[in-house]
């Protein structure tokens, strides 16, 4: 848990710092639809970076870009090679763990906000009435022209603007006052909302709002949301207007005079979102050369690698014991190195596990309730060959058997550890447990 929180904290910090760079690269595209896609990629990448970092402690040993080192201290010989676990500090005293806990809290907060929006939308749908047959027919015609699923059309007395919603049951909700609009205006409104549904904007809106919740209090968040909303609406406007841009621009002005949309519902309203800029983009579209996608992708990959590498550096790998590894460098003194990946005894000497299991099975034949919970004390020569063994146990049969077989064990130096000098004496201690929990 501690390692995951620290890794999330590192990823959250990297995502927070790198978010402005992603937004700047995404905004370089001149086409509104492409700019909308890239801005969405930026916010989704920002959401995914902490998740990627949280998985770093679970990666296979040696597969992540770690930045580890070794700590060396001088001790008096003979030296001892003792696997042990360093007690972890409580998560609440680690700054990265605090950031990780904050990120988890923001995820839960974003989920609760989306649940509230969904409940508000369900209440709105329940209180709305089905639109007349003519409106349903217009929606079917617009959907057929756009080659997408036809939504249901509802009328509400509690709204003053149109909107599209629904992931699995698409719906367009219109204010009841819209029935007084001309047929041409109604067709433009329905076409606009059906285009939102075709583009899956209600579903994307959930991810956008959730990502915004994770970046709460970020100084660039307000500018990002404004740019994203403008790019989304401009992309729909350019396609919904068709060849009659003057009528469409006039319609936007008429709708804006009715009301400014509220941002609490989980849907996509038609009005709002920098209306003046939208109208200018419709009446006077500006064509600019497309910006290359490679810088944005490279920035996302770089942030992901930085988050993964940083989390691997600060988070203690899960399931690995810290150990002391020593060698006699000169008479009367030695060096001890702290490392995080000392192999267990059965990896250095595969026969140790098999011999212990066989001795335990033999001793258990005489004592079915035998439980072994002891520590093996082995004395090795400089080559790693066991010279003396002491493995105390309540069963003399088990003790005699395993101590005799231990004299045939050989423990080579762990990978990455230089061999001790000639005539050095080493000691290895490791726990021996059998019958516990059977």
Buried (B, 14 or more C-beta within 10 A) or exposed (E): EBBBBBBBBBBBBBBBEBBBBBBBBBBBBBBBBBBBBBBBBBBBBBBBBBBBBBBBBEBEEEEBEBEEEEEEEEEEBEBBBBBEEEEEEEBEEBEBBBBBBBBBEBBEBBEEBBEEBBEBBEEBBEEBEEBEEEBBEBBBBBBEEBEBEBBBBBBBEEBBBBBBBBEEEBBBBBBBEBEEBEEEBBBBBBBBBBBBBBBEBBBBBBBBBBBBBBBEEBEBBEEBBEBBBBBBBBBBBBBBBEEEBEBBBBBBEEBBEBBEBEEEBBBBBBBBBBBEEBBBBBEEEEEEEEBEBEBBBEBBEEBBEBBBBBBBBBBBBEEBBBBBBBBBBEEEEBBBBBBBBBBBBEEBBEEBBEBBEEBBEBBBEEEEEBBBEBEBBBBBBBBBEBEEBBBEBEBEBBBBBBBEBBEEBBBEBBEEBEEBEEEBBBBBBBEBEBBEEE
